[in-house]
Amino acid sequence: MHRWRIGLVAALAGCLCGSVTLAQDVKTPDVPPANDPVAGMIGNWQFSNADQDKVCHFVFRNDPAPGGYKLDIDKNCPNVFPSTKNIVAWTIDNFGSLRLLDSAGKAVIELSEVETGMFDGFRKEEGRYILQNAASITPTQTASDIAGDWAIERGTGKPICVLTLANKSAGADDFVLEVKPGCDALVTRFNPTSWRIDSTDLVLLTPRGLSWRFEENDPNTWQRVPETPDPVLLVRQSAR
């Protein structure tokens, strides 16, 4: 009887040890904390100067890159902010500062969070920067406000083309655009077929994925960015 009890205790101990080992082998999936600063950055952001008369757009990703994570920037950004030319990545340091990095992982621009969804920074050559989450930016006008006939003008103030920006969906967030006959080759070569509101900008789009981006000067005039000595304007026709 004594031997039987010893055997039973040993068997139970073996089962218990096996259960503990099994529990140790099962790994709990990694779940990012709710306040993960990296997760909070993923998506579309607007990068501008303090006056917001110079604007470009960033897309923060969580794909690995030298020193941090991948960052996509608008093709026009280096024209507006030359310092962004070599920026390819981003990271958040131990102090909560946002660092925009070059291909070697070196910080080109550093920004501090001033409130949720907004960072600012400073660089002597370019002044103060503001970075805002695009989702937090309210467009000044809606598609129905903008729909209608618009003329494209250059520095002379003479129309070179008339477009109809329709309030008709072209899929996703885009709307139908029609080019009227007699347009200048500058516009016909570009060949826009749709338009959209992107944060506070108005964007003309082509089937090839090209775009012209305009900033609002006033409700009836938008100027193409980046600014050039011979500016390209969109001017509402009903205002003339």
C-alpha positions as a Markdown table, in Angstrom:
| # | Residue | x | y | z |
|---|---|---|---|---|
| 1 | Met | 0.0 | 0.0 | 0.0 |
| 2 | His | 2.8 | 2.4 | 0.9 |
| 3 | Arg | 4.5 | 1.7 | -2.5 |
| 4 | Trp | 1.2 | 2.4 | -4.3 |
| 5 | Arg | 0.8 | 5.8 | -2.6 |
| 6 | Ile | 4.4 | 6.7 | -3.5 |
| 7 | Gly | 3.7 | 5.8 | -7.1 |
| 8 | Leu | 0.5 | 7.8 | -7.2 |
| 9 | Val | 2.2 | 10.9 | -5.8 |
| 10 | Ala | 5.0 | 10.6 | -8.4 |
| 11 | Ala | 2.5 | 10.3 | -11.2 |
| 12 | Leu | 0.6 | 13.3 | -10.1 |
| 13 | Ala | 3.8 | 15.3 | -9.8 |
| 14 | Gly | 4.8 | 14.3 | -13.3 |
| 15 | Cys | 1.5 | 15.5 | -14.7 |
| 16 | Leu | 1.8 | 18.8 | -12.8 |
| 17 | Cys | 5.3 | 19.4 | -14.1 |
| 18 | Gly | 4.2 | 18.6 | -17.7 |
| 19 | Ser | 1.4 | 21.1 | -17.4 |
| 20 | Val | 3.7 | 23.8 | -16.2 |
| 21 | Thr | 6.2 | 23.1 | -19.0 |
| 22 | Leu | 3.3 | 23.2 | -21.5 |
| 23 | Ala | 2.1 | 26.5 | -20.1 |
| 24 | Gln | 5.6 | 27.9 | -20.4 |
| 25 | Asp | 5.9 | 26.8 | -24.0 |
| 26 | Val | 2.7 | 28.7 | -25.1 |
| 27 | Lys | 3.6 | 32.3 | -25.9 |
| 28 | Thr | 1.2 | 35.1 | -25.5 |
| 29 | Pro | 0.9 | 37.2 | -28.7 |
| 30 | Asp | 2.5 | 40.6 | -28.7 |
| 31 | Val | -0.2 | 43.2 | -28.3 |
| 32 | Pro | 0.9 | 46.9 | -28.7 |
| 33 | Pro | -0.1 | 49.0 | -25.8 |
| 34 | Ala | -3.0 | 51.3 | -26.4 |
| 35 | Asn | -0.8 | 54.4 | -26.0 |
| 36 | Asp | 1.9 | 53.1 | -28.3 |
| 37 | Pro | 3.5 | 56.3 | -29.8 |
| 38 | Val | 4.5 | 54.5 | -33.0 |
| 39 | Ala | 1.0 | 53.3 | -33.7 |
| 40 | Gly | -0.3 | 56.8 | -33.1 |
| 41 | Met | 1.9 | 58.2 | -36.0 |
| 42 | Ile | 0.9 | 55.7 | -38.7 |
| 43 | Gly | -1.0 | 57.5 | -41.5 |
| 44 | Asn | -1.2 | 60.8 | -43.4 |
| 45 | Trp | 0.2 | 64.0 | -42.0 |
| 46 | Gln | 0.5 | 67.6 | -43.2 |
| 47 | Phe | 3.9 | 69.3 | -42.9 |
| 48 | Ser | 4.0 | 73.1 | -43.2 |
| 49 | Asn | 5.7 | 76.3 | -42.1 |
| 50 | Ala | 4.2 | 78.5 | -39.3 |
| 51 | Asp | 2.1 | 80.6 | -41.8 |
| 52 | Gln | 0.9 | 77.4 | -43.6 |
| 53 | Asp | 1.7 | 79.0 | -47.0 |
| 54 | Lys | 4.2 | 76.3 | -47.7 |
| 55 | Val | 2.7 | 72.8 | -47.4 |
| 56 | Cys | 3.5 | 69.2 | -48.3 |
| 57 | His | 2.4 | 65.8 | -47.1 |
| 58 | Phe | 4.0 | 62.8 | -45.3 |
| 59 | Val | 2.8 | 59.2 | -45.0 |
| 60 | Phe | 4.2 | 57.6 | -41.8 |
| 61 | Arg | 4.6 | 53.8 | -42.1 |
| 62 | Asn | 5.6 | 51.0 | -39.7 |
| 63 | Asp | 7.9 | 49.2 | -42.2 |
| 64 | Pro | 11.4 | 48.9 | -40.9 |
| 65 | Ala | 13.9 | 51.5 | -42.2 |
| 66 | Pro | 17.5 | 52.6 | -41.2 |
| 67 | Gly | 17.2 | 53.9 | -37.6 |
| 68 | Gly | 13.4 | 53.6 | -37.4 |
| 69 | Tyr | 10.4 | 53.3 | -39.8 |
| 70 | Lys | 9.7 | 54.2 | -43.4 |
| 71 | Leu | 8.5 | 57.7 | -44.3 |
| 72 | Asp | 7.0 | 58.6 | -47.7 |
| 73 | Ile | 7.0 | 62.3 | -48.6 |
| 74 | Asp | 5.4 | 64.2 | -51.5 |
| 75 | Lys | 7.6 | 64.6 | -54.6 |
| 76 | Asn | 7.2 | 68.4 | -54.2 |
| 77 | Cys | 8.4 | 68.5 | -50.6 |
| 78 | Pro | 12.1 | 69.2 | -51.4 |
| 79 | Asn | 11.0 | 72.1 | -53.6 |
| 80 | Val | 9.1 | 73.6 | -50.7 |
| 81 | Phe | 11.4 | 72.4 | -47.9 |
| 82 | Pro | 14.9 | 71.6 | -49.2 |
| 83 | Ser | 15.8 | 69.9 | -45.9 |
| 84 | Thr | 13.4 | 67.1 | -46.7 |
| 85 | Lys | 15.3 | 66.0 | -49.8 |
| 86 | Asn | 17.1 | 63.1 | -48.1 |
| 87 | Ile | 14.5 | 62.1 | -45.4 |
| 88 | Val | 13.4 | 58.5 | -45.8 |
| 89 | Ala | 12.6 | 57.4 | -42.2 |
| 90 | Trp | 11.3 | 58.4 | -38.8 |
| 91 | Thr | 11.5 | 57.4 | -35.2 |
| 92 | Ile | 10.4 | 58.5 | -31.7 |
| 93 | Asp | 13.2 | 58.8 | -29.1 |
| 94 | Asn | 13.1 | 58.0 | -25.4 |
| 95 | Phe | 12.1 | 61.6 | -24.6 |
| 96 | Gly | 9.1 | 61.5 | -27.0 |
| 97 | Ser | 10.6 | 63.7 | -29.7 |
| 98 | Leu | 9.9 | 62.8 | -33.3 |
| 99 | Arg | 13.0 | 62.5 | -35.4 |
| 100 | Leu | 13.0 | 62.5 | -39.3 |
| 101 | Leu | 15.9 | 60.6 | -40.6 |
| 102 | Asp | 18.1 | 60.3 | -43.7 |
| 103 | Ser | 19.2 | 57.0 | -45.2 |
| 104 | Ala | 22.1 | 56.7 | -42.7 |
| 105 | Gly | 19.7 | 57.0 | -39.7 |
| 106 | Lys | 20.8 | 60.5 | -38.9 |
| 107 | Ala | 18.2 | 63.1 | -37.7 |
| 108 | Val | 17.6 | 65.8 | -40.2 |
| 109 | Ile | 14.6 | 67.4 | -38.5 |
| 110 | Glu | 13.4 | 67.0 | -34.8 |
| 111 | Leu | 10.0 | 67.9 | -33.6 |
| 112 | Ser | 8.2 | 68.0 | -30.3 |
| 113 | Glu | 4.6 | 67.1 | -29.6 |
| 114 | Val | 2.6 | 70.2 | -28.5 |
| 115 | Glu | -0.7 | 68.5 | -28.4 |
| 116 | Thr | -2.3 | 65.2 | -29.7 |
| 117 | Gly | -1.9 | 65.1 | -33.4 |
| 118 | Met | 0.4 | 68.1 | -33.7 |
| 119 | Phe | 4.2 | 68.6 | -33.5 |
| 120 | Asp | 6.4 | 71.6 | -34.1 |
| 121 | Gly | 10.1 | 72.1 | -34.7 |
| 122 | Phe | 12.6 | 74.6 | -35.9 |
| 123 | Arg | 15.5 | 74.7 | -38.3 |
| 124 | Lys | 17.5 | 78.0 | -38.8 |
| 125 | Glu | 17.5 | 77.7 | -42.6 |
| 126 | Glu | 13.7 | 77.2 | -42.9 |
| 127 | Gly | 12.2 | 78.5 | -39.7 |
| 128 | Arg | 9.4 | 76.9 | -37.7 |
| 129 | Tyr | 7.7 | 73.7 | -38.8 |
| 130 | Ile | 4.2 | 72.4 | -38.0 |
| 131 | Leu | 3.3 | 68.7 | -38.5 |
| 132 | Gln | -0.4 | 67.9 | -38.1 |
| 133 | Asn | -2.4 | 64.6 | -38.4 |
| 134 | Ala | -4.4 | 65.0 | -41.7 |
| 135 | Ala | -7.4 | 63.5 | -40.0 |
| 136 | Ser | -7.6 | 66.4 | -37.6 |
| 137 | Ile | -7.5 | 69.1 | -40.3 |
| 138 | Thr | -11.0 | 70.3 | -41.3 |
| 139 | Pro | -11.2 | 71.4 | -45.0 |
| 140 | Thr | -12.3 | 75.0 | -45.4 |
| 141 | Gln | -14.6 | 74.0 | -48.3 |
| 142 | Thr | -16.6 | 71.0 | -49.3 |
| 143 | Ala | -16.9 | 69.4 | -52.7 |
| 144 | Ser | -20.3 | 71.1 | -53.2 |
| 145 | Asp | -18.7 | 74.5 | -52.4 |
| 146 | Ile | -16.0 | 74.0 | -55.0 |
| 147 | Ala | -18.0 | 72.3 | -57.8 |
| 148 | Gly | -18.4 | 74.4 | -61.0 |
| 149 | Asp | -16.3 | 76.0 | -63.8 |
| 150 | Trp | -12.8 | 77.1 | -63.0 |
| 151 | Ala | -10.2 | 78.7 | -65.3 |
| 152 | Ile | -6.5 | 77.9 | -65.1 |
| 153 | Glu | -4.5 | 81.1 | -65.4 |
| 154 | Arg | -0.7 | 81.7 | -65.4 |
| 155 | Gly | 1.1 | 84.8 | -64.3 |
| 156 | Thr | -0.4 | 87.0 | -67.1 |
| 157 | Gly | -3.9 | 86.6 | -65.6 |
| 158 | Lys | -5.2 | 85.3 | -68.9 |
| 159 | Pro | -7.1 | 82.0 | -68.8 |
| 160 | Ile | -5.4 | 79.1 | -70.7 |
| 161 | Cys | -8.0 | 76.5 | -70.0 |
| 162 | Val | -11.5 | 76.1 | -68.4 |
| 163 | Leu | -12.3 | 73.0 | -66.3 |
| 164 | Thr | -15.5 | 71.8 | -64.8 |
| 165 | Leu | -15.1 | 70.3 | -61.4 |
| 166 | Ala | -18.2 | 68.2 | -61.0 |
| 167 | Asn | -19.8 | 67.1 | -57.7 |
| 168 | Lys | -20.0 | 63.6 | -59.1 |
| 169 | Ser | -18.1 | 60.7 | -57.6 |
| 170 | Ala | -15.2 | 59.2 | -59.7 |
| 171 | Gly | -14.6 | 56.5 | -57.0 |
| 172 | Ala | -13.1 | 56.6 | -53.5 |
| 173 | Asp | -12.7 | 60.3 | -52.5 |
| 174 | Asp | -12.3 | 61.6 | -56.1 |
| 175 | Phe | -14.8 | 63.6 | -58.2 |
| 176 | Val | -15.2 | 63.9 | -62.0 |
| 177 | Leu | -13.3 | 66.6 | -63.8 |
| 178 | Glu | -14.0 | 67.7 | -67.4 |
| 179 | Val | -11.6 | 69.7 | -69.6 |
| 180 | Lys | -13.3 | 72.0 | -72.0 |
| 181 | Pro | -12.2 | 72.4 | -75.6 |
| 182 | Gly | -9.5 | 74.9 | -76.5 |
| 183 | Cys | -7.1 | 74.3 | -73.6 |
| 184 | Asp | -3.4 | 75.1 | -73.6 |
| 185 | Ala | -0.9 | 72.3 | -74.2 |
| 186 | Leu | 0.3 | 72.6 | -70.6 |
| 187 | Val | -3.1 | 71.3 | -69.4 |
| 188 | Thr | -3.8 | 68.8 | -72.2 |
| 189 | Arg | -0.4 | 67.1 | -71.8 |
| 190 | Phe | -1.2 | 66.8 | -68.0 |
| 191 | Asn | -4.7 | 65.5 | -68.9 |
| 192 | Pro | -6.5 | 65.7 | -65.6 |
| 193 | Thr | -9.7 | 63.6 | -65.3 |
| 194 | Ser | -10.6 | 63.8 | -61.6 |
| 195 | Trp | -10.1 | 66.0 | -58.5 |
| 196 | Arg | -10.3 | 65.8 | -54.7 |
| 197 | Ile | -10.0 | 67.7 | -51.5 |
| 198 | Asp | -7.0 | 66.6 | -49.6 |
| 199 | Ser | -6.9 | 68.2 | -46.1 |
| 200 | Thr | -6.9 | 71.9 | -47.0 |
| 201 | Asp | -5.7 | 71.4 | -50.5 |
| 202 | Leu | -7.4 | 70.9 | -53.9 |
| 203 | Val | -5.8 | 68.3 | -56.1 |
| 204 | Leu | -6.2 | 67.6 | -59.8 |
| 205 | Leu | -5.4 | 64.0 | -60.8 |
| 206 | Thr | -4.6 | 62.1 | -64.0 |
| 207 | Pro | -5.1 | 58.4 | -64.9 |
| 208 | Arg | -1.3 | 58.0 | -64.8 |
| 209 | Gly | -1.2 | 58.9 | -61.1 |
| 210 | Leu | 0.2 | 62.4 | -61.6 |
| 211 | Ser | -1.2 | 65.4 | -59.7 |
| 212 | Trp | -1.3 | 69.1 | -59.4 |
| 213 | Arg | -1.9 | 70.4 | -55.9 |
| 214 | Phe | -3.4 | 73.8 | -55.1 |
| 215 | Glu | -3.7 | 75.9 | -51.9 |
| 216 | Glu | -6.5 | 78.3 | -51.2 |
| 217 | Asn | -5.7 | 82.0 | -51.5 |
| 218 | Asp | -9.4 | 82.9 | -51.1 |
| 219 | Pro | -12.7 | 81.0 | -51.8 |
| 220 | Asn | -12.4 | 81.9 | -55.5 |
| 221 | Thr | -8.7 | 81.5 | -56.1 |
| 222 | Trp | -6.3 | 78.6 | -55.5 |
| 223 | Gln | -2.6 | 78.6 | -56.3 |
| 224 | Arg | -0.6 | 75.7 | -57.4 |
| 225 | Val | 2.2 | 74.6 | -55.0 |
| 226 | Pro | 5.1 | 74.7 | -54.9 |
| 227 | Glu | 5.0 | 78.4 | -55.8 |
| 228 | Thr | 7.0 | 79.4 | -58.9 |
| 229 | Pro | 7.9 | 82.8 | -60.5 |
| 230 | Asp | 5.1 | 82.2 | -63.1 |
| 231 | Pro | 2.3 | 81.0 | -60.7 |
| 232 | Val | -0.5 | 78.7 | -61.9 |
| 233 | Leu | -3.9 | 79.7 | -60.5 |
| 234 | Leu | -7.4 | 78.2 | -60.4 |
| 235 | Val | -10.0 | 80.9 | -60.6 |
| 236 | Arg | -13.7 | 80.4 | -60.2 |
| 237 | Gln | -15.6 | 81.5 | -63.3 |
| 238 | Ser | -18.8 | 82.5 | -61.7 |
| 239 | Ala | -16.9 | 85.1 | -59.7 |
| 240 | Arg | -15.8 | 86.9 | -62.8 |
